[in-house]
Amino acid sequence: MQILMKNVAAQTSYLILEEGDRIFVEAMTYLENDDLVWQRGTPVKSELQLPISIINYVKKTKQTVVLSSDDIPESVFARDLYLIKNQPKSVLCNPILHQGNFMGWLYLENNLASGAFTAERLEVLKILSSQVAISLKNAKLYEDIANTNLSLRQEIIKRQKVEEVLREDEARLAQFLEAVPIGIFVADASGKPYYANQTAQQILGKGVITQASASQLTQVYEVYVSGTQQLYPTDEQPILQALEGKSITVDNISICKKDKFIP
């Protein structure tokens, strides 16, 4: 902003942006006793803060407005409350464009001389304005990246908390199942062994063999039809019946454990 003021002979400069339907001054720089003073601005809430008619015109047309004190009374902006109250000698409002897209305004004033913003200075302003547009675009990209990273971090933290709760729930469930005095054997959705409490492992004589497929369960765990040497039919296994949504009770299963059959 200071470079801009020095190159185009402005006494006051505003970088104006919008967010939704709200207009706000992102930055304002002005001369005070020949020193440049910079300050962060505020939302534009009154027509006495800035020439709203000029600002609206520039946004609509994407064209630069340059006025001297002699031009204002005969212009379409003659009834603007800000211009009537402050009566600036020279006014310049330039659209900030990036690849044709409107991004904001640069509004400049000079109250010492009428016609201060010459054609040559306007060309300099347009060059500087393009740099401002690039800076704003980059700032928006950095902000979007920062927001994305923040969202990802929040999502990771949320998932970690959910996983922690699930682990705690699984631990409590496992503790409960281990205390149950009956054998409990659990298979996953494909029929592969997933969990067996200690009682079930003692009955089976084996732990959880996760590599075993549903069709291999009777062979791996040596499950037979009671009173015979015949492996229990795969398609009649209670586990596979349960996976099909059926509730089933059988009493014709025996498990071979160290050459002994356990009904």
C-alpha positions in Angstrom: 0.0 0.0 0.0 2.8 2.4 0.8 4.5 1.7 -2.5 1.2 2.3 -4.3 0.7 5.7 -2.6 4.2 6.9 -3.4 3.9 6.0 -7.0 0.4 7.5 -7.7 0.5 10.6 -5.6 -2.3 9.5 -3.2 -2.8 10.9 0.3 -5.2 8.1 1.4 -5.5 4.6 0.0 -7.9 1.8 0.8 -7.8 -1.9 0.0 -11.4 -2.9 0.1 -12.6 -6.5 0.0 -15.9 -8.2 0.3 -17.1 -11.3 2.0 -20.6 -12.4 0.9 -22.6 -9.3 0.8 -20.4 -7.5 3.4 -17.8 -4.9 2.3 -14.8 -4.2 4.6 -11.6 -2.3 4.5 -8.8 -4.7 4.6 -6.1 -2.0 4.9 -5.9 1.8 4.9 -2.9 4.0 4.5 -2.8 7.8 4.8 -0.3 10.6 5.0 0.1 12.4 8.3 2.7 15.2 8.6 4.5 13.7 5.5 4.7 10.3 7.2 2.8 7.2 6.0 0.5 5.7 8.6 -1.0 2.2 8.1 -3.9 0.7 9.9 -6.3 -2.2 9.6 -9.7 -1.1 8.7 -13.3 -2.1 9.7 -16.5 -3.2 8.0 -18.1 -0.5 5.8 -21.4 0.1 7.6 -22.2 3.7 6.5 -22.4 5.6 3.2 -20.3 8.3 4.9 -17.3 6.0 5.2 -16.6 5.6 1.5 -18.3 6.6 -1.8 -20.6 3.6 -2.1 -22.0 4.7 -5.4 -18.5 4.6 -7.0 -17.7 1.3 -5.3 -20.9 -0.3 -6.7 -20.2 1.1 -10.1 -16.7 -0.2 -10.3 -17.8 -3.7 -9.2 -20.6 -3.8 -11.7 -18.6 -2.5 -14.7 -15.0 -3.7 -13.7 -13.9 -0.3 -14.9 -11.7 2.4 -13.2 -13.3 5.6 -12.1 -11.1 8.8 -12.0 -12.7 12.0 -10.9 -11.4 15.5 -10.1 -13.3 18.0 -7.9 -14.5 19.7 -11.2 -15.9 16.4 -12.5 -17.8 15.3 -9.4 -20.8 17.8 -9.6 -21.5 16.8 -13.2 -21.0 13.0 -12.7 -23.5 10.3 -11.9 -21.9 10.2 -8.5 -22.9 13.8 -7.6 -25.4 12.8 -5.0 -23.1 10.4 -3.2 -23.2 11.4 0.5 -19.5 10.7 1.1 -18.5 12.9 -1.8 -20.9 15.7 -0.7 -19.5 15.7 2.9 -15.8 15.3 2.2 -15.5 17.0 -1.2 -12.2 15.3 -2.2 -10.2 17.0 -4.9 -9.1 13.8 -6.7 -10.7 10.4 -6.5 -9.6 7.1 -8.1 -11.3 3.7 -7.7 -9.8 0.7 -9.5 -11.1 -2.9 -9.6 -8.8 -5.6 -8.5 -9.1 -8.4 -11.1 -7.5 -11.8 -11.3 -8.0 -13.6 -14.6 -11.1 -11.4 -15.1 -12.6 -12.3 -11.8 -13.4 -9.4 -9.4 -11.6 -9.6 -6.1 -11.9 -6.1 -4.6 -11.2 -2.4 -4.9 -8.3 0.0 -4.6 -9.7 3.4 -3.6 -7.4 6.5 -3.6 -7.8 10.1 -2.7 -5.7 13.3 -3.0 -7.1 16.3 -1.2 -4.3 18.7 -2.2 -4.7 18.8 -6.0 -7.5 18.4 -8.4 -6.7 16.0 -11.3 -3.8 14.5 -9.3 -4.4 11.0 -10.8 -3.0 11.4 -14.3 -3.0 8.9 -17.1 0.6 8.0 -16.4 -0.1 7.4 -12.8 -3.2 5.4 -13.7 -1.0 3.0 -15.8 1.3 2.6 -12.8 -1.7 1.9 -10.6 -2.9 -0.8 -12.9 0.4 -2.6 -12.8 0.5 -2.4 -9.0 -3.1 -3.5 -8.9 -2.3 -6.7 -10.8 0.4 -7.5 -8.2 -2.2 -6.9 -5.5 -4.6 -9.3 -7.2 -1.9 -12.0 -7.3 -1.0 -11.5 -3.7 -4.7 -11.7 -2.7 -5.1 -14.9 -4.7 -2.1 -16.5 -3.1 -3.3 -15.5 0.3 -6.6 -17.1 -0.4 -4.9 -20.3 -1.5 -2.7 -20.4 1.6 -5.8 -19.8 3.7 -7.7 -22.6 1.9 -4.7 -25.0 2.4 -4.4 -24.0 6.1 -8.2 -24.6 6.6 -7.9 -28.0 4.8 -5.0 -29.0 7.0 -6.9 -27.9 10.1 -9.9 -30.0 9.0 -7.7 -33.0 8.3 -6.1 -32.7 11.7 -9.5 -32.4 13.4 -10.7 -35.4 11.4 -7.6 -37.4 12.4 -8.1 -36.5 16.1 -11.8 -37.4 15.8 -11.0 -40.8 14.3 -8.4 -41.4 16.9 -10.9 -40.8 19.6 -13.4 -43.1 18.0 -10.8 -45.8 17.6 -9.9 -45.4 21.2 -13.5 -45.8 22.3 -13.8 -48.9 20.0 -10.7 -50.4 21.6 -12.1 -49.8 25.0 -15.4 -51.3 24.1 -13.7 -54.3 22.5 -11.6 -54.7 25.7 -14.6 -54.7 27.9 -16.5 -57.1 25.6 -13.5 -59.5 25.6 -13.3 -59.3 29.4 -16.9 -60.2 29.6 -16.7 -63.0 27.1 -13.7 -64.5 28.9 -15.6 -64.6 32.1 -18.5 -66.6 30.5 -18.3 -70.3 31.5 -19.3 -71.6 28.1 -17.4 -71.7 24.8 -17.9 -68.8 22.5 -16.6 -69.0 18.9 -17.0 -66.0 16.5 -16.5 -65.9 12.7 -16.3 -62.9 10.5 -18.8 -62.1 7.7 -16.9 -64.5 5.3 -16.9 -67.4 7.8 -13.3 -67.1 8.9 -12.4 -67.6 12.6 -12.3 -64.2 14.3 -12.5 -64.9 18.1 -12.7 -67.7 20.6 -12.7 -67.3 24.3 -10.5 -69.4 26.5 -13.3 -71.9 27.2 -13.9 -72.4 23.5 -10.2 -72.8 22.8 -9.9 -75.5 25.6 -12.9 -77.4 24.1 -11.5 -77.2 20.5 -7.9 -77.8 21.6 -6.8 -75.0 19.3 -6.7 -71.3 19.2 -8.1 -68.9 16.5 -6.8 -70.0 13.1 -7.6 -67.0 11.0 -6.2 -68.5 7.8 -9.0 -71.2 7.8 -11.8 -70.5 5.4 -15.4 -71.4 6.1 -15.2 -74.6 4.1 -12.1 -75.7 6.1 -13.6 -75.2 9.6 -14.7 -78.7 10.2 -11.4 -80.2 9.0 -9.2 -77.7 10.8 -11.1 -78.0 14.1 -11.9 -81.8 13.6 -15.6 -81.4 13.8 -17.6 -84.7 13.2 -21.1 -85.9 13.1 -21.7 -87.5 16.5 -21.0 -91.2 16.6 -19.3 -91.4 13.2 -16.0 -90.8 11.6 -17.6 -88.4 9.1 -16.6 -84.7 9.1 -19.6 -82.4 9.7 -21.1 -81.3 6.4 -19.8 -77.8 5.5 -23.2 -76.5 4.3 -24.8 -77.6 7.6 -22.3 -75.9 9.9 -24.2 -73.8 12.5 -21.8 -70.9 11.8 -22.6 -70.8 8.1 -26.3 -71.2 8.8 -26.1 -68.2 11.2 -24.3 -66.1 8.5 -27.3 -66.7 6.3 -29.5 -65.2 9.0 -30.8 -68.5 10.4 -31.2 -69.3 14.1 -30.2 -72.9 14.6 -29.5 -75.4 17.4 -27.8 -78.8 16.8 -26.9 -81.7 19.1 -25.1 -84.0 16.6 -21.7 -82.4 16.7 -18.6 -84.0 18.2 -15.0 -82.6 18.3 -12.0 -84.9 18.1 -9.4 -84.0 20.6 -6.4 -86.2 21.1 -8.2 -89.2 19.6 -11.1 -88.6 21.9 -14.5 -87.4 20.8 -16.1 -84.7 22.8 -19.9 -84.2 22.2 
